[in-house]
Amino acid sequence: MAKVKKKDKDASKWKKKKWYPILAPDIFNNKELGQTTVFEKAKVLGKSLKVNLMTLTGEVRNQNVNIRFKVHDIKEDKANTEITGYILSPSFIKRVVRRRQSRIDGAYKLKTKDNKEIVIKPLFITKNLTSRSESAAIQELALDILTKLSRNTVYNDFVKSIIFYRLQLDLRRRLSKIHPLKTCEIKKMELIVKKVEE
């Protein structure tokens, strides 16, 4: 019996695999993020990838942000994703922190109107040094603002407000009443994906 060459085996395997384009959600006009190849359609579900925001918007000012996506649905052999994370570059954070300014970090667990749980980590940098009491007041007010906003906003709209910088500007305006802020950024936003028990 003739032996099947390894190259022929590999070729036949690839023929059985199928390519699936991975699409961004509506917020990015379903732009193709990439492609994946699998034997079984079900294997595409749950795949995640990270994409620089600048490649999605074409705007240079977004180069310091990465967006994490996860495949949650397949329709017409196309893998549809949802946004599961927003990550600000650590190198950008280092550049914006200066001497004689106060850095205030927050980490809050929130729930959106459609019951999605998220962790959000804002960063506030004051124009000059601030007292501990003012820093604490900024953190407390930020938590109050974000909690109320998330309760009344569905997840996709909440994420949009971060990506298009509306949330950061609103926080800066309202928190500056306690102490003037130079910078208000979201260091990280992450969707808490609950594991399905088998």
C-alpha distance (Angstrom), angle and dihedral (degrees) to the residues before:
residue distance angle dihedral
M1 . . .
A2 3.78 . .
K3 3.78 115.6 .
V4 3.80 118.5 -122.6
K5 3.77 109.7 -124.6
K6 3.81 117.5 -121.8
K7 3.83 90.5 -121.9
D8 3.80 90.3 55.2
K9 3.82 90.2 49.9
D10 3.80 91.6 50.6
A11 3.80 91.2 48.3
S12 3.79 92.5 51.5
K13 3.81 89.8 49.6
W14 3.81 91.8 53.6
K15 3.79 90.4 49.3
K16 3.81 89.2 59.2
K17 3.79 91.9 51.9
K18 3.78 120.7 89.0
W19 3.80 130.3 -148.5
Y20 3.79 119.7 -127.2
P21 3.80 122.4 -170.3
I22 3.81 112.8 -135.6
L23 3.80 112.9 -138.9
A24 3.80 131.3 -158.8
P25 3.83 117.8 -126.9
D26 3.83 124.3 -94.7
I27 3.80 92.3 -84.3
F28 3.83 86.9 72.1
N29 3.83 94.7 37.2
N30 3.83 92.2 -105.2
K31 3.80 90.9 -70.9
E32 3.81 114.5 -177.6
L33 3.80 109.8 -103.1
G34 3.78 96.2 -175.5
Q35 3.79 142.7 -63.0
T36 3.76 135.6 -91.7
T37 3.78 132.1 -164.3
V38 3.81 123.7 -147.7
F39 3.80 140.3 159.4
E40 3.79 93.9 -130.3
K41 3.79 126.5 41.2
A42 3.80 91.6 -138.1
K43 3.81 90.5 62.3
V44 3.81 89.9 70.6
L45 3.81 92.2 64.6
G46 3.78 112.7 95.6
K47 3.80 95.4 20.1
S48 3.80 111.7 141.5
L49 3.77 134.3 -161.2
K50 3.79 138.8 176.9
V51 3.81 122.1 -133.3
N52 3.80 130.9 -175.9
L53 3.80 110.6 -113.8
M54 3.81 92.1 -134.0
T55 3.81 91.1 64.3
L56 3.80 88.8 55.1
T57 3.81 99.0 45.3
G58 3.81 101.9 26.1
E59 3.80 89.2 -133.2
V60 3.81 117.9 129.0
R61 3.82 92.4 -149.1
N62 3.82 88.0 68.5
Q63 3.80 95.1 59.2
N64 3.82 92.1 100.9
V65 3.80 93.7 62.1
N66 3.80 130.4 77.6
I67 3.80 122.9 -165.0
R68 3.79 122.0 -151.6
F69 3.80 118.7 -147.0
K70 3.80 132.7 -171.0
V71 3.81 128.4 -162.9
H72 3.81 109.4 -118.6
D73 3.80 103.4 160.7
I74 3.81 142.1 23.6
K75 3.80 121.5 -151.1
E76 3.80 127.2 169.3
D77 3.82 89.3 -6.6
K78 3.79 91.4 -57.5
A79 3.79 122.3 120.0
N80 3.79 112.7 -133.8
T81 3.78 120.5 -157.5
E82 3.77 141.1 -159.5
I83 3.78 127.1 -149.8
T84 3.80 111.6 -103.5
G85 3.78 101.1 168.1
Y86 3.79 148.8 22.6
I87 3.82 116.4 -162.0
L88 3.80 127.1 -174.7
S89 3.81 115.4 -149.9
P90 3.85 113.0 -102.6
S91 3.82 89.4 -140.7
F92 3.82 89.8 58.8
I93 3.81 90.6 51.4
K94 3.82 90.6 52.7
R95 3.79 90.5 52.5
V96 3.80 96.1 52.6
V97 3.82 96.8 48.6
R98 3.81 111.7 90.4
R99 3.81 138.0 175.9
R100 3.79 119.2 -87.4
Q101 3.78 91.3 28.7
S102 3.79 128.9 101.6
R103 3.79 121.5 -123.1
I104 3.80 114.9 -150.4
D105 3.80 119.8 -170.8
G106 3.78 127.4 -167.8
A107 3.81 135.2 -171.6
Y108 3.80 118.1 -170.4
K109 3.78 134.6 172.8
L110 3.80 111.4 -143.7
K111 3.79 140.1 175.7
T112 3.80 123.1 -142.0
K113 3.79 128.2 -140.4
D114 3.82 90.2 -96.6
N115 3.83 91.1 51.6
K116 3.80 98.1 -103.5
E117 3.79 112.8 149.0
I118 3.79 118.0 -139.9
V119 3.78 139.8 174.5
I120 3.79 115.0 -141.5
K121 3.81 125.9 -171.9
P122 3.80 114.4 -166.7
L123 3.80 125.4 -171.2
F124 3.80 123.2 -149.7
I125 3.80 124.4 -171.7
T126 3.79 118.2 -171.0
K127 3.79 124.1 -143.2
N128 3.80 89.9 -119.9
L129 3.78 138.5 1.2
T130 3.77 114.7 -55.6
S131 3.79 134.5 -162.8
R132 3.80 124.9 -103.9
S133 3.77 91.4 -112.2
E134 3.81 91.7 53.8
S135 3.81 91.2 47.2
A136 3.80 90.1 51.1
A137 3.81 90.7 47.7
I138 3.83 90.5 51.8
Q139 3.81 91.4 51.3
E140 3.80 91.9 47.1
L141 3.81 94.3 49.0
A142 3.82 91.6 45.0
L143 3.81 90.1 54.5
D144 3.80 90.9 49.0
I145 3.83 93.0 49.2
L146 3.81 94.1 46.3
T147 3.80 94.1 44.9
K148 3.80 93.3 52.1
L149 3.80 92.4 44.0
S150 3.80 94.8 49.8
R151 3.82 92.7 47.5
N152 3.80 90.0 57.1
T153 3.81 98.9 38.3
V154 3.80 131.0 71.3
Y155 3.79 115.5 -124.7
N156 3.81 97.8 -106.3
D157 3.81 92.4 51.9
F158 3.81 91.1 46.5
V159 3.81 90.1 53.7
K160 3.82 90.9 47.2
S161 3.79 90.5 55.3
I162 3.82 89.2 56.5
I163 3.80 97.0 43.7
F164 3.81 93.3 48.5
Y165 3.83 90.4 43.7
R166 3.80 96.1 -121.0
L167 3.80 93.6 123.7
Q168 3.80 93.8 50.5
L169 3.81 92.9 50.6
D170 3.80 92.6 48.0
L171 3.81 92.1 49.3
R172 3.79 91.9 48.4
R173 3.80 92.3 50.5
R174 3.80 94.6 48.9
L175 3.80 98.1 39.8
S176 3.80 93.2 47.7
K177 3.80 87.2 72.0
I178 3.81 86.2 73.3
H179 3.81 95.2 42.9
P180 3.84 129.2 -17.7
L181 3.81 111.2 -93.6
K182 3.78 124.6 -148.6
T183 3.80 95.0 -171.6
C184 3.78 137.6 18.4
E185 3.80 116.2 -178.0
I186 3.77 139.0 158.8
K187 3.81 105.6 -125.5
K188 3.76 93.5 -172.5
M189 3.78 141.6 -5.0
E190 3.78 119.9 -173.9
L191 3.79 132.4 -178.1
I192 3.79 111.3 -135.5
V193 3.79 104.9 -131.5
K194 3.77 111.5 -158.9
K195 3.79 115.6 -138.8
V196 3.77 114.4 -120.3
E197 3.78 111.1 -128.2
E198 3.78 114.7 -130.5
